[in-house]
Amino acid sequence: MKQSSSLRLRTLSPHGLYPTLAVTLLVVLLGFAAVSMAPMAYAAAPTTHAASVSRSQASHCVIVLAPLQPGERNSKTVFSQCAALNQPLVVPLASTLLITVYLGDNFTGSRTSIFGNAGPCDPTGYKIDRMPTVNGVNFNNDISSYKVFHNCSWTRDYSGNNETGDCVGTFLGDVSSLAGTGIDNRINSMRLSSVFHSC
């Protein structure tokens, strides 16, 4: 009996208990720290990634114009919406794509697509009195290329708003680069039509 009791007492004595408790507590604390730190590192990664993606995104915009009416100087804007390039844009069903303008050569960079609400271009056509500002990107004096659609074969480009300033000339079809034309990064307004009109 004495031997058995003394053995029990030795095992539970402070000399054997404290080191065991210390080691156990250290292991538990280290394990808890590793588990609690892991989610913090994981959560930070998507935030950094999202920020870097949004900074690199260009913008695009949709504008819907009414056709020129007798006596009008400008086509009225009846709808507009802008978003980052990776976000969808809604276009009214009865709209016809007329032109897409780009900030870069060869149809690159931020862009704006302009629609008409009365069908394709005709001889009278549509008039863009001022190029828009899209998500802080000003398309006035910044267009370097554009594509035309649905009978808008002829474009007249002006350096001022409302067909004022320099009218450099009339272009037929898509323009992959305005470099060397005298109107690169200078377009403020434009006339779109299905037939040729001189300046």
BELPELIN-V339576 format. One record per helix or strand of 2 or more residues. SS is the DSSP state (~ for helix, > for strand). FROM is the first residue (numbers start at 1). TO is the last residue. Records with the same first field share a line. If there is no record, write none. Layout:
SS=FROM-TO  FROM-TO
This chain:
~=2-11  14-56
>=59-65  77-84  96-104  108-116  126-128  133-134  137-138  145-148  154-160  164-172  189-193
